[in-house]
Amino acid sequence: MDKRILGKSLEVSALGLGCMGLSYGYGPAAEKAEAIKLIRRAYELGVTFFDTAEAYGPFLNEEVVGEALAPFRKEVVIATKFGFEQGQVGLGMNSKPESIRAYVDAALKRLRTDVIDLLYQHRVDVNVPIEDVAGTVKDLIVAGKVKHFGMSEAGAATIRKAHAVQPVTALQSEYSLWWREPEAEIIPTLEKLGIGFVPFSPLGKGFLTGAINENTTFDKTDFRNVVPRFTEENRKANQTVVEVLGQIAEQKGVTRAQIAIAWLLAQKPWIVPIPGTTKINRLEENMAAANISLTAQELADIENTFGNIEVQGARYPQQMQDRVGK
């Protein structure tokens, strides 16, 4: 798989693997052996960039990722995230310097490594100055426990403040054919500062694959149950997106997911999507998108078509929406 550069120097595969869904967010956790098998299959396919976080479990995901990647740790880049009280999303934010330091020491053990390649602040903590957060990560970099600093779902002004203290290597935020808000302010800011972009949910939390419709039922622990965009009414209204994507994919002889991922890769050379899945066949399908090139005409056709579609429903419930763009 081709490589891309995040920030000034962090080389990763053009596509990474988002590991969250293996243990959190989309229903029951995968069996540990199956999760490890999937992560190692991703490595066989050329993936060298793996994304986890303390909050995915909490802690369970880091442990699985650490065990899966241990045999080839030096060949891969591990990204993880801090920022929730005790690693639990429901307890709110905590990016106090002492909490960051304690988290890193614990995460190094869970990840079976002596250094975290890319350490993200999971969400901006409005109660802790971002300069203090960036300064703490800078100290951890000096100490050799962390290599690169990242942010997730942060607003442009906060990114600039943090970057002035410790250069930000990558921003991780949602971006896809059905969530394009980052194009307004975030992407120009990243381009100006030389910061890489790591889009999560590049397949619209599964919706862009065409596997979800108004009749789909989610597991009771699946967080899409509380997402406005995934109400039965909005899933029905948003089928237009899936239908159009299907037409484009059919003309190209590929799948909807592959078109969605290839489109993201075509936007900027410093964009590295991290699709996630629990299924080997979906993993192989997603990673094959790295080999698909869209012509200028195809990209223009996609732009013209999707520009006329208004996606229905907010991407987060209000309490989660309040945590993004700060």
Secondary structure by P-SEA (a helix, b strand, c coil): cbbbbcccbbbbcccccccccccccccccccaaaaaaaaaaaaaacccccccccccccaaaaaaaaaaaccccccbbbbbccccccccccccccccaaaaaaaaaaaaaaaccccccbbbcccccccccaaaaaaaaaaaaaaccccccccccccaaaaaaaaaaccccccccccccccccccccaaaaaaaabbbbbbccccccccccccccccccccccccccccccccaaaaaaaaaaaaaaaaaaaaacccaaaaaaaaaaaccccbbbbbbbccaaaaaaaaacccccccaaaaaaaaaaacccccccccccaaaaaaccc
